[in-house]
Amino acid sequence: MRVFLTALVIASAALPLAGQQFGAAENLGPAIPTPQFLVNRMLEAGRVKPGEMVYDLGSGDGRVVITAAQNFGARAVGVELMPDLVRKARERILSLGLADRITIVEGSALRVDFKVTGGGSTVMSEIYGKEDMISMFHLDGANRLLLTHYCAAGNQPRMQASVSSDGKTITFNFVDATNLATPDAGRMQSMVLTLIDDNHHTEDWTFVDHGKEMKESFDLRRKM
């Protein structure tokens, strides 16, 4: 199991852009598209070069990321909370043949930092958003990888890892928790971490409250 903690240590260099699929789009104001001439000027002012990565937070109909890929030769990631806009952007990207260069993430943008601490024995993940949260990954002996999640719910569930045969998916399942008011009180139940490549991984979290499940997903990419 030590190799999987090592993989997390390597991944800790990633200061990612995250797509968080949780929260109500109806709480936002109306989507107002940026005029195309301003999109062009912004990308020109940013001196975007072919092969560079462009991120657009609140990407709307995708015009910024599409222009970046189509006219500047860049790769691009857009993050958009409103499902209708996500669908329209993805459809247009497909119709233009740009799906290999543009990714649209449905969710809100936030920042996740990874840091190696404890003399190299622990990886700390810190989520900055509406409610900051910390998770700590560490070995318990040679073959047991644990995650302790310091949750906004005020408790601290521990989860133990199991690893897929190809080593790319690590599933953490609930073991126990501190400060849990009752056995069925709200807490994180599981987290599935999937390693896509050296610069990209996903996290799928499941929160359980009195038997009701809520899911939250993060698409995390290294900030280049």
KAWO-V563337 format. One record per residue. N is the residue number from 0. NEAR is the number of other ideal C-beta (glycine too) atoms within 12 Angstrom. Layout:
# KAWO-V563337
N:NEAR + N:NEAR
This chain:
# KAWO-V563337
0:23 + 1:20 + 2:18 + 3:32 + 4:33 + 5:20 + 6:29 + 7:38 + 8:27 + 9:20 + 10:36 + 11:30 + 12:21 + 13:34 + 14:22 + 15:37 + 16:33 + 17:40 + 18:36 + 19:35 + 20:28 + 21:26 + 22:22 + 23:12 + 24:21 + 25:11 + 26:10 + 27:16 + 28:10 + 29:10 + 30:22 + 31:13 + 32:20 + 33:23 + 34:13 + 35:17 + 36:13 + 37:16 + 38:30 + 39:21 + 40:16 + 41:23 + 42:30 + 43:16 + 44:11 + 45:20 + 46:14 + 47:29 + 48:15 + 49:16 + 50:15 + 51:20 + 52:30 + 53:37 + 54:33 + 55:36 + 56:25 + 57:30 + 58:42 + 59:29 + 60:30 + 61:42 + 62:37 + 63:39 + 64:44 + 65:38 + 66:37 + 67:37 + 68:36 + 69:29 + 70:23 + 71:28 + 72:19 + 73:29 + 74:27 + 75:40 + 76:40 + 77:43 + 78:38 + 79:38 + 80:31 + 81:29 + 82:18 + 83:17 + 84:29 + 85:31 + 86:17 + 87:25 + 88:39 + 89:27 + 90:18 + 91:27 + 92:31 + 93:18 + 94:14 + 95:21 + 96:13 + 97:28 + 98:21 + 99:12 + 100:28 + 101:33 + 102:34 + 103:41 + 104:37 + 105:31 + 106:34 + 107:32 + 108:33 + 109:31 + 110:25 + 111:35 + 112:28 + 113:33 + 114:23 + 115:23 + 116:19 + 117:15 + 118:7 + 119:17 + 120:20 + 121:26 + 122:36 + 123:27 + 124:40 + 125:25 + 126:32 + 127:18 + 128:22 + 129:16 + 130:18 + 131:17 + 132:33 + 133:25 + 134:36 + 135:32 + 136:40 + 137:31 + 138:26 + 139:22 + 140:12 + 141:11 + 142:16 + 143:22 + 144:37 + 145:34 + 146:43 + 147:33 + 148:38 + 149:26 + 150:34 + 151:22 + 152:24 + 153:19 + 154:28 + 155:26 + 156:36 + 157:33 + 158:35 + 159:27 + 160:35 + 161:24 + 162:26 + 163:15 + 164:7 + 165:9 + 166:17 + 167:20 + 168:23 + 169:35 + 170:25 + 171:36 + 172:22 + 173:29 + 174:25 + 175:17 + 176:28 + 177:17 + 178:19 + 179:24 + 180:15 + 181:13 + 182:15 + 183:14 + 184:22 + 185:26 + 186:38 + 187:39 + 188:35 + 189:30 + 190:41 + 191:29 + 192:38 + 193:26 + 194:27 + 195:20 + 196:16 + 197:15 + 198:22 + 199:28 + 200:34 + 201:32 + 202:42 + 203:29 + 204:36 + 205:27 + 206:29 + 207:26 + 208:21 + 209:14 + 210:14 + 211:14 + 212:17 + 213:22 + 214:20 + 215:34 + 216:27 + 217:38 + 218:32 + 219:39 + 220:31 + 221:25 + 222:20 + 223:19
